[in-house]
Amino acid sequence: YPAAFAGMTMCAGGTDCDDADATVHPGAPEVCGNGRDDNCNGTRDEGCPSLPDTCATAQPIPLVAGVGAVRGNLGSFASDYTNLCGAAGGRDAVYYIDISTLSDVTIDTVGSAAGNDTVLALALDCPMFNLACNDDIQRGTVIQSRMWAHRIGPTTGGTARRLFILVDGYNGSATGDFVTHELRRHHLR
């Protein structure tokens, strides 16, 4: 395919929007979640399900017997929110779990890509991620994050409470794969 750009200059008659990548060209299949315009039509990830990039598109962490996990790549997301732990400018994803019984909740990003510095933050009211946050399980040696929320339960009226989980890159250079694990341990009332 002829080049569409040479550096920052558009070339006459060009249709290829990334000569450095043979998988990117007009008519190429759109790869969901990579944040690129694979088919050179000017739109990234069109036709793909929405990503959990904001509070409005937050996705649930599916649970089986109180345990669940989600996977993603921070490079697919924008930097939408801040938290109390990370540096400014980290790309972030928003997930949630609905809690219907009094529970302790443990969340971690153990298993994320090596070198991908993650931050976790929690909120009961999205986008106010100020309930709790964690950056680095062990500062300087383990850059994945782990959090524990104690005694989270339904509202006074008995309605399930939504706990929002922000998976954030420590800064703008954190763009690798992440894994978020969630484990609930129920308490009796």
Secondary structure, DSSP 8 states (H G I E B T S, - for coil): --BSEETTEE-TT--BS-TT-TT-STT----TTS-S-TTSSS-SSTTS---S-SGGG-EE---BTTEEEEEEEGGGS------SSS-TT--EEEEEEEE-S-EEEEEE-TTS-TT--EEEEEESSTT---SEEEE-SBTTTB-S-EEEEEEE---TTS--EEEEEEEEESSTT--SEEEEEEEEEE---
